[in-house]
Amino acid sequence: MISEQRNIRVTIEYDGSAYHGWQSQKNATTVQDSIESALFNLTGENIRIIGSGRTDTGVHARAQVANFVLRKLLTLDEIENGLNAHLPLDIVIKNVELVPMDFNARFDAKKRVYQYFILPEKTALHRNFCWQIFYPFEWADSSFYPDTVRIDKIKPEFSGFSFFDKDIPIRKVPMENSTFMAER
């Protein structure tokens, strides 16, 4: 039985604590490799998944978008439920949809949202989800605490979030709602 290729878009949530980021690496466990393994177990096909961006070791995602081309004839519900059955508990497929064949999660991204949590005390429950500061800390700007500060006020370097290829012109993707958050 020959079936037509379909481009599938997935929205993924994961706790990145156990992973060396999104992108496949030799001798390291990554989110991409885990999903591709689940795809193979579900379909019997060697499928390469395209992520909307890379993440570093230990980074989490609430709604990372990715896509892949699928030949096996499965319903969208079968894809979602089947992948979730084959994935570890710290990776969840939240949504599956059919998209045009020319959709590419990396190059068609419209925005990215990053959040950074700072906790000025030790924590057992939130240790994998925040930056912990173990010494007395004074906020330079009292209006920053306990609210949030816009990331553009601290002027970080974000070139690592872009891609570079001499044959592809630089394309800026707006970063919306990036905040550093502090809790007492």
N, C-alpha and C positions, 0 to 999 in steps of 0.2 A: 504494500500500500504506500503510495507516494502522497505526501501532503504538502501543501503550500507553506512557504516560509512566512512567519509572522514576527513582527517586532513587538516585544513585550516590555512595558515600562513598569518597574516595581518601586515602591516606596519602602525603605528599610529603616528599622529602628534597631540600634545595637548598643550594648555596653561594651566599650572597647578595652576594658581592663585587661583582658586575656590576649589581646591581639597586637601585632606589630603594625598597626594601621590598616588602611583599606587595601592598598595595592599589593598584588601578588609578589612574593619574595622567595628566593631559595632559602631553605632552612629556617623559615619563620612562619608562624601561624598568622594568617591575615583574614580579614572579613571577606574579601573577594574570593580567596581560595575556598573558604567554608561554603559560600553560596554556590560556587562552581561545582563543588563536590556534591552538594544537595541537588543541583540541577542534573548532574550525571546520574545520581541514584534515582531520581524521579523519571528521567527521560531516556537514559541510556546513551545520550548524546554528549559529546565534548563541546560544551558551550562556553564561549568567552563573554563575560559580562562587562559592560562599560559603565563605570561609575561617574557621577557628576563632578567628583573631585576626590583628591586623596586626603587621607587623614594621617596624623602621626600616631605613634605608639600610645595606647591608652586613651585615645580620644573617642568620645561617644557620639552617637547621632540619633536625633529624634525623627528625622524625615529625609534621609539621603535618597536621592533618586538614582536609579541605574536602569539600563536596558540591555536586552539580549535578543538574538534572533533564534526562534524556536521552530523546529520542523514538526515535532510530534503534535498530533491533534489532541489537545487537552482544553477544557473550558478554563476560563479565568479563575473560577473557584477551585478547580482541581489543581491549577498551578499554585495558587496561594496556599491552600491547605496542604498540598503535597510538599512544597518547599518547607513550610513550617514544621511538618512532621519529620523532615530530614535534617533540619538545622539545629544547632545547639540552642539551649534556652536563652542565651544572651544575644541572639540575633532573631529578629522577627520581621517577616514580610507583612507590612500593614495594608498594602493596596497593590493590586495588579490591574493593568489596563492595556488594551491594544492601542498602538500608536502607529503613525505612518512609517514606512520602511526607512525614510530618510531622517527620522528622529535619532539624535545622538545625545545622551544624557550629559556628556562632558561639554560639547560645543553648543548645545541649545539651552544651557542653564541661563535663567533670567536673573536670579539673585541667589545670594548665600547669606545665611544668618549664623553668626558665631556668638556664643555666650561664654563668659568666663566668670566663675564663682570664686570668691575669696572668703575664707572663713578665718578670722584671727584667733583661732584656738584649735586645740587638738580635737579630732572627732573620729569615732570608730565607724559610725553609720554612713557618713558622707565622704570619707577619705578618698574614694575613687572618683568623686564628682566635683571636687573643688581644689583650689590652691590653699593650702593651710599655712598660716604664718604662726610660728611658735615663739615669737619674741614680741616685746611691747611694740606696738605699731601706732603711729600717729598719721592720720590722713592729712596730706598736704593741704587739701581743700575741704573744709568742714562741710561744704554743701554736697560733697560726694557721699558722705556717710549719713544715714544708712541707705540713701537712695542709690540710683545708678548714675554713671557718667557715660557720656557718649564716647565711643572709642576714638573719634576724630579729634577729641580734645587732648589726647595723650600722644598723638602722632606716632603710632607704631609702624614698623616696616612689614609690609604684606606682599612683597614680591614673590615669596615662596608659595603663595596661593595662586599664582598665575602660571601659564605654560609658556614655553618659548620654543619656537621652531623658526629657523631662518626663512622658511618658505611660507609661513603663516603669519599674517599681520597681527600685531598685538591687539587684543580685544579686551576692553575693560568690562567686567561684570560688576554691577553695583552691589555693595555689601550693605544690606539693610539691617537695622535693628541690632547692631553689634553693641553689646554692653558688657561692662565689668560690674558684677553685683557683689555686694558685701552684706553679710548678715551678722548680727550680734549673737 
